[in-house]
Amino acid sequence: MINIRRLNNQQDTFWDDLKAVLAWDSSTDQQVHETVRDILQQVRSQGDQAVLVLTNRFDRMQASHLDELVIAPERVDQAWEQLDVSQQQALQQAAKRIEQYHVRQKQVSWQYTEEDGTLLGQQVTALDRVGLYVPGGLAAYPSSVLMNAIPAKVAGVDELIMVVPTPDGVINNLVLAAAKVAGVDKIFTIGGAQAIAALAYGTETIPQVDKIVGPGNIYVATAKGMVFGQVGIDMIAGPSEILVICDGSTHPDWIAMDLFSQAEHDEDAQAILVATDNAFLDAVEASIQRQLPQMERKAIIAQSLQTRGALIQVENLEQAITVANFIAPEHLELSVQSPQLWAKKVRHAGAIFMGSYTAEALGDYCAGPNHVLPTSRTARFSSPLGVYDFQKRSSLIMCSAEGASQLGKTASVLARGESLTAHAMSAEYRIKSDKV
């Protein structure tokens, strides 16, 4: 029997209690910071040699040269051939759907010309090279490969470098096969903070990238934060989250399993149910207690639900949406009647899953939209990973003689108001003289 926190939005302490449920400390301890800083410095100054030594130490490898940590194309092909046909088909189908969705996000250049001949616009270009970090070891995340690599390729990124740790030399075929399907260009079997450093600074063998994407442990996340500015990063992700809003029309067993689907990630994951009927909350809690012993990761699920989970009763769905907009969840399931109507009222969520049949798990793997989503309430100001994260925008300005003269007058006044005389004179030189 596990105890899951129960809240009611009619209670005077509700919002304070909810804030306590949502609280999560994303900071790392000083020792982690110092370790990562030291690793970054080693790789920056020693290049390949540092990456080699650190990989041998942390991943229990015995490589004598960094070339041994490169996955040859033939090995990637072999990984694909060793998969079951069902696995090959699943990867291909998921990749196709992800590509079909993301191709609609691709931005294009545009421009317009004003009456006096001045041209203004925006030029969109893809990043040259992107690094993709993929967790290794006991974890295997081929879906992460697809979700990060395919949008980059759709955007037009020239080269995609993947790094994946292989402790004890164990290589996951499904991950390599996903890289093949997604069009990854090079793969290195390195991980941890040293992999982030290699991508950020470049070494003799590993090329420097423009942006690093992909999830990792606390050392990887800390390293990404430290190299930001030297390179771009996607985000610093917190624990996985799901918020389910239900009007009681979905089977309690379905809802319980949807909560499990995020709670099983790790002990810090968060699963919250908001419902208008206390009896329905009771039914879901009973289902949780009944189904939990059958789950492979029951200990993790139990810890997650007890420490960070919640069952919340509200008076109506309007109040439920208010709660959802405050939480700004990574995943929001609207398991209600007329979900599209209620979705229009949602302002803050990473992804919205509408209707009883739309399990969040479908979005993790093959629905099409990206599963790299803002966490820890950052959906209030950020968006899912997409093609736009691998494109840059440059402004276009080309003045005609007439346009330069007219704009110069405005610029001159504003520049002199800021006491920037050279700015003013630069514009004034191009103002047409009224003298004949």
Backbone hydrogen bonds, N-H to C=O, Kabsch-Sander energy under -0.5 kcal/mol:
donor,donor_aa,acceptor,acceptor_aa,energy
4,I,2,I,-0.6
5,R,309,G,-0.5
7,L,311,L,-2.5
9,N,313,Q,-2.4
11,Q,8,N,-2.0
14,F,11,Q,-1.6
17,D,13,T,-2.8
18,L,14,F,-2.8
19,K,15,W,-2.2
20,A,16,D,-1.8
21,V,17,D,-1.7
22,L,18,L,-2.3
23,A,19,K,-1.4
26,S,24,W,-0.8
33,H,29,D,-1.8
34,E,30,Q,-2.6
35,T,31,Q,-2.5
36,V,32,V,-2.7
37,R,33,H,-2.6
38,D,34,E,-2.1
39,I,35,T,-2.1
40,L,36,V,-2.7
41,Q,37,R,-2.0
42,Q,38,D,-2.3
43,V,39,I,-2.5
44,R,40,L,-2.4
45,S,41,Q,-2.1
46,Q,42,Q,-2.8
47,G,43,V,-2.0
49,Q,46,Q,-1.2
50,A,47,G,-0.5
51,V,47,G,-1.9
52,L,48,D,-2.7
53,V,49,Q,-2.5
54,L,50,A,-2.7
55,T,51,V,-2.3
56,N,52,L,-2.4
57,R,53,V,-1.9
58,F,54,L,-2.9
59,D,55,T,-2.2
61,M,55,T,-0.6
61,M,56,N,-0.5
68,E,65,H,-1.8
69,L,66,L,-2.2
70,V,67,D,-1.4
71,I,187,I,-2.7
72,A,70,V,-0.7
75,R,72,A,-0.8
76,V,72,A,-1.6
77,D,73,P,-2.4
78,Q,74,E,-2.1
79,A,75,R,-2.0
80,W,76,V,-1.8
81,E,77,D,-2.2
82,Q,78,Q,-1.5
83,L,80,W,-1.3
88,Q,84,D,-2.3
89,Q,85,V,-2.6
90,A,86,S,-2.1
91,L,87,Q,-2.4
92,Q,88,Q,-2.3
93,Q,89,Q,-2.9
94,A,90,A,-2.5
95,A,91,L,-2.6
96,K,92,Q,-2.3
97,R,93,Q,-2.1
98,I,94,A,-2.5
99,E,95,A,-2.5
100,Q,96,K,-2.5
101,Y,97,R,-1.9
102,H,98,I,-2.4
103,V,99,E,-2.3
104,R,101,Y,-1.0
105,Q,102,H,-1.8
106,K,102,H,-0.5
106,K,103,V,-0.8
110,W,122,Q,-2.3
112,Y,120,L,-3.1
114,E,118,T,-3.1
117,G,114,E,-2.2
119,L,398,M,-3.4
120,L,112,Y,-2.6
121,G,396,L,-2.0
122,Q,110,W,-3.4
123,Q,394,S,-3.6
124,V,122,Q,-0.5
125,T,123,Q,-0.5
125,T,392,K,-2.1
127,L,390,F,-2.2
130,V,159,E,-2.2
131,G,211,K,-3.2
132,L,161,I,-3.2
133,Y,131,G,-0.5
133,Y,213,V,-3.1
134,V,132,L,-0.5
134,V,163,V,-2.4
137,G,165,P,-0.7
139,A,136,G,-1.2
144,S,141,Y,-0.6
145,V,141,Y,-1.3
146,L,142,P,-2.0
147,M,143,S,-2.5
148,N,144,S,-1.8
149,A,145,V,-2.7
150,I,146,L,-1.9
152,A,148,N,-0.8
153,K,149,A,-2.2
154,V,150,I,-2.7
155,A,151,P,-2.1
156,G,152,A,-0.9
156,G,153,K,-0.6
157,V,152,A,-2.3
158,D,127,L,-0.9
159,E,128,D,-1.6
161,I,130,V,-2.9
161,I,159,E,-0.5
162,M,160,L,-0.5
162,M,186,K,-3.2
163,V,132,L,-2.6
164,V,188,F,-2.3
168,D,59,D,-3.1
169,G,166,T,-2.4
170,V,167,P,-1.6
171,I,169,G,-0.6
173,N,171,I,-0.6
176,L,172,N,-1.8
177,A,173,N,-2.7
178,A,174,L,-2.1
179,A,175,V,-1.9
180,K,176,L,-1.8
181,V,177,A,-2.4
182,A,178,A,-2.3
183,G,179,A,-0.9
183,G,180,K,-0.6
184,V,179,A,-2.5
185,D,160,L,-1.8
186,K,160,L,-1.6
188,F,162,M,-2.6
189,T,69,L,-3.1
190,I,188,F,-1.6
195,A,191,G,-0.9
195,A,192,G,-0.8
196,I,192,G,-1.4
197,A,193,A,-2.4
198,A,194,Q,-2.2
199,L,195,A,-2.2
200,A,196,I,-2.3
201,Y,197,A,-2.9
202,G,197,A,-0.5
202,G,198,A,-2.0
203,T,206,I,-3.0
209,V,199,L,-2.7
210,D,129,R,-3.0
211,K,129,R,-0.7
212,I,232,G,-2.6
213,V,131,G,-2.6
221,A,217,N,-2.9
222,T,218,I,-2.2
223,A,219,Y,-2.1
224,K,220,V,-2.5
225,G,221,A,-2.0
226,M,222,T,-1.8
227,V,223,A,-2.0
228,F,224,K,-0.8
229,G,231,V,-2.3
230,Q,227,V,-1.8
231,V,227,V,-1.7
232,G,210,D,-2.6
234,D,212,I,-1.3
237,A,235,M,-0.8
242,I,270,Q,-2.0
243,L,331,H,-2.4
244,V,272,I,-2.8
245,I,243,L,-0.5
245,I,333,E,-3.1
246,C,244,V,-0.5
246,C,274,V,-2.5
247,D,335,S,-1.2
254,W,251,H,-0.8
255,I,251,H,-1.7
256,A,252,P,-2.7
257,M,253,D,-2.1
258,D,254,W,-2.1
259,L,255,I,-2.1
260,F,256,A,-2.1
261,S,257,M,-2.1
262,Q,258,D,-0.6
262,Q,259,L,-0.9
263,A,259,L,-2.1
264,E,260,F,-2.4
265,H,262,Q,-1.7
266,D,262,Q,-0.5
269,A,266,D,-1.6
270,Q,240,S,-2.7
272,I,242,I,-2.4
273,L,310,A,-2.3
274,V,244,V,-3.3
275,A,312,I,-2.6
276,T,246,C,-0.9
281,L,277,D,-1.7
282,D,278,N,-2.1
283,A,279,A,-1.9
284,V,280,F,-2.5
285,E,281,L,-2.5
286,A,282,D,-2.3
287,S,283,A,-1.9
288,I,284,V,-2.5
289,Q,285,E,-2.3
290,R,286,A,-1.9
291,Q,287,S,-2.8
292,L,288,I,-2.2
294,Q,291,Q,-1.4
295,M,292,L,-2.0
298,K,295,M,-1.3
301,I,297,R,-2.4
302,A,298,K,-2.6
303,Q,299,A,-2.1
304,S,300,I,-2.6
305,L,301,I,-2.7
306,Q,302,A,-2.3
307,T,303,Q,-2.1
308,R,304,S,-2.7
309,G,304,S,-0.7
309,G,305,L,-0.7
310,A,271,A,-1.4
311,L,5,R,-2.5
312,I,273,L,-3.4
313,Q,7,L,-2.6
314,V,275,A,-2.2
320,A,316,N,-1.5
321,I,317,L,-2.3
322,T,318,E,-1.8
323,V,319,Q,-2.2
324,A,320,A,-2.4
325,N,321,I,-2.7
326,F,322,T,-1.4
327,I,323,V,-2.4
328,A,324,A,-2.7
332,L,351,A,-2.5
333,E,243,L,-2.6
334,L,332,L,-0.6
334,L,353,F,-3.3
335,S,245,I,-2.0
335,S,333,E,-1.0
336,V,334,L,-1.8
341,L,338,S,-0.6
342,W,338,S,-1.5
343,A,339,P,-2.4
344,K,340,Q,-1.0
345,K,342,W,-1.4
346,V,343,A,-1.4
347,R,345,K,-0.5
350,G,329,P,-2.5
351,A,330,E,-1.3
353,F,332,L,-3.3
353,F,351,A,-0.5
354,M,352,I,-0.6
355,G,334,L,-2.7
355,G,353,F,-0.5
358,T,355,G,-1.4
359,A,357,Y,-1.2
362,L,359,A,-1.4
363,G,359,A,-0.7
363,G,360,E,-1.0
364,D,360,E,-1.2
365,Y,361,A,-1.0
366,C,362,L,-2.1
367,A,362,L,-2.2
368,G,369,P,-0.6
373,L,371,H,-1.0
378,T,375,T,-2.2
379,A,328,A,-0.7
380,R,377,R,-1.4
381,F,378,T,-1.9
382,S,378,T,-1.3
385,L,372,V,-2.6
389,D,386,G,-1.7
390,F,387,V,-2.2
391,Q,388,Y,-0.9
392,K,125,T,-3.6
394,S,123,Q,-2.9
396,L,121,G,-2.7
398,M,119,L,-2.7
404,A,400,S,-2.8
405,S,401,A,-1.6
406,Q,402,E,-2.2
407,L,403,G,-2.9
408,G,404,A,-1.9
409,K,405,S,-1.2
410,T,406,Q,-1.2
411,A,407,L,-2.9
412,S,408,G,-2.5
413,V,409,K,-1.6
414,L,410,T,-2.0
415,A,411,A,-3.0
416,R,412,S,-2.5
417,G,413,V,-1.5
418,E,414,L,-0.9
418,E,415,A,-0.7
419,S,416,R,-1.2
420,L,415,A,-2.5
421,T,419,S,-0.8
424,A,420,L,-2.0
425,M,421,T,-2.9
426,S,422,A,-2.5
427,A,423,H,-1.8
428,E,424,A,-2.7
429,Y,425,M,-2.3
430,R,427,A,-1.2
431,I,428,E,-1.9
